[in-house]
Amino acid sequence: GLKVPQVCKKLEVTEQTYYRWRKKYGGLRMDQAKRLKELERENARLKKLLAEAELDKAILREAASPNC
């Protein structure tokens, strides 16, 4: 029964944050939102691993080149 500004003040978040969250998670159930966050974390981890692997490949390629 509270209005958005009152809820935001109680939760100590800005109204902008509330509306951003609502836009992102508004149509999701709690379990779906949790799964989305898990997938986002996993995706970030995999991207980091891929970047590291690409860097390793580039280093090995440079070390193997005859122009060293």
C-alpha positions as CSV (number, residue, x, y, z in Angstrom):
1,G,0.0,0.0,0.0
2,L,3.0,2.3,0.1
3,K,3.9,4.6,-2.8
4,V,7.1,4.1,-4.8
5,P,9.0,7.0,-3.1
6,Q,8.2,5.7,0.3
7,V,9.3,2.1,-0.5
8,C,12.5,3.4,-2.1
9,K,13.3,5.4,1.0
10,K,12.6,2.4,3.2
11,L,14.9,0.2,1.1
12,E,17.5,3.0,0.8
13,V,17.5,2.9,-3.0
14,T,16.8,5.7,-5.4
15,E,13.7,5.8,-7.5
16,Q,15.9,5.6,-10.6
17,T,17.3,2.3,-9.3
18,Y,13.7,1.0,-8.6
19,Y,12.6,1.8,-12.1
20,R,15.7,0.3,-13.7
21,W,15.2,-2.9,-11.7
22,R,11.5,-2.9,-12.7
23,K,12.4,-2.5,-16.3
24,K,14.9,-5.3,-16.2
25,Y,13.1,-7.8,-13.9
26,G,9.5,-6.6,-14.0
27,G,8.0,-9.6,-15.8
28,L,10.1,-12.2,-14.0
29,R,9.2,-14.4,-11.1
30,M,11.7,-14.6,-8.3
31,D,13.2,-17.9,-9.4
32,Q,13.6,-16.6,-13.0
33,A,15.4,-13.5,-11.7
34,K,17.8,-15.6,-9.6
35,R,18.5,-17.8,-12.6
36,L,19.1,-14.8,-14.8
37,K,21.6,-13.4,-12.3
38,E,23.3,-16.9,-12.2
39,L,23.5,-17.0,-16.0
40,E,24.9,-13.4,-16.2
41,R,27.7,-14.4,-13.7
42,E,28.5,-17.5,-15.5
43,N,28.6,-15.7,-18.8
44,A,31.0,-13.1,-17.4
45,R,33.2,-15.9,-16.1
46,L,33.3,-17.6,-19.4
47,K,34.0,-14.4,-21.3
48,K,37.0,-13.8,-18.9
49,L,38.3,-17.4,-19.6
50,L,37.9,-16.9,-23.3
51,A,39.8,-13.6,-23.2
52,E,42.6,-15.2,-21.2
53,A,42.8,-18.2,-23.6
54,E,43.0,-15.8,-26.6
55,L,45.8,-13.9,-24.9
56,D,47.7,-17.1,-24.2
57,K,47.3,-18.1,-27.9
58,A,48.6,-14.7,-29.0
59,I,51.6,-15.0,-26.7
60,L,52.4,-18.5,-28.0
61,R,51.9,-17.4,-31.6
62,E,54.3,-14.5,-31.1
63,A,56.9,-16.7,-29.3
64,A,56.7,-19.2,-32.1
65,S,57.1,-16.7,-34.9
66,P,60.6,-16.7,-36.6
67,N,60.9,-12.9,-36.4
68,C,61.7,-13.0,-32.6
